[in-house]
């Protein structure tokens, strides 16, 4: 799995604090006060202020199972690698630890790749041949959203109840966002 922060609102915490200052009649504050105000808004649940900062993240090396969970975050926006247009002959697959030494799983993956390649070679459109590929096929996405949407995703998916792959993804995203907004996404 690879998670790369492509873009984020510059000085996001300062900007969020400036916007929150409008709510409290405290416009024109210095940077340190704005950062403190942004953190205070998160602590007090005044999360609408986070909508003024955005981040775009490139995600690769996750399964389609994981991406199906990710795209359920309705306040984020997505572009995903298309199995309709891209040739998946050299596809990679995510193998859970519980299936690492499972011969049936390995056989199923091998046969799916074989069947896909045979279908494409026989002239079947990639958009139809993809139907034999397993949900463990890797994919990549570009995801963008405001900080409130990202925080919501992280809070929902970074729990012990979440499936292991989406939980790991949420932790990686949180780390990338903490690099640009430590008072919002840090511990």
LINNORKA-V959017 format. One line per field, one symbol per residue. phi: phi as a letter, one per 20 degrees, with the letter a starting at -180 (. if undefined). psi: psi as a letter, one per 20 degrees, with the letter a starting at -180 (. if undefined). burial: b if it has 24 or more other C-alpha atoms within 12 Angstrom, else e. A space follows every 50 residues. Layout:
phi->???
psi->???
burial->???
This chain:
phi->.cccfeabgflgffffffffgffdmcfmffgfffffffffgfgemeffff feccbccedbmdffgfffffffffeddcccgeffdefdgdgdcedfgfdg defffgfffgfffgfgfffffenffgfefffefffegfbcbdccafffff ffgfffdecffffgfffffffffgfffffdbffddff
psi->ppopohqqpqlghggghghhhghjklqkqrghhggggghggghjjmihhi iiqqqpppprkqrhgghhhgiinijqqqpqppighqpkhkqrqpoqhijh kohggggggghggggggggghjjpqhhhhihiqriipqrqqppqrrhggg hggghhilqhhqqhghghghgggggghhhimhigir.
burial->bebbbeebbebbbbbbbbbbbeeeeeeeeeeeebbbbbbebbeeeebebb bbbbbbbbbbbbbbbbbbbbeebeebebebbebeeebbbebbbbbeeeee eeeeeeeebeebbebbbebbeeeeebeebbebbbbbbbbbbbbbbbbbbb bbbbeebbeeeeebbbbbbbbbbbbbbbbbbebbbee
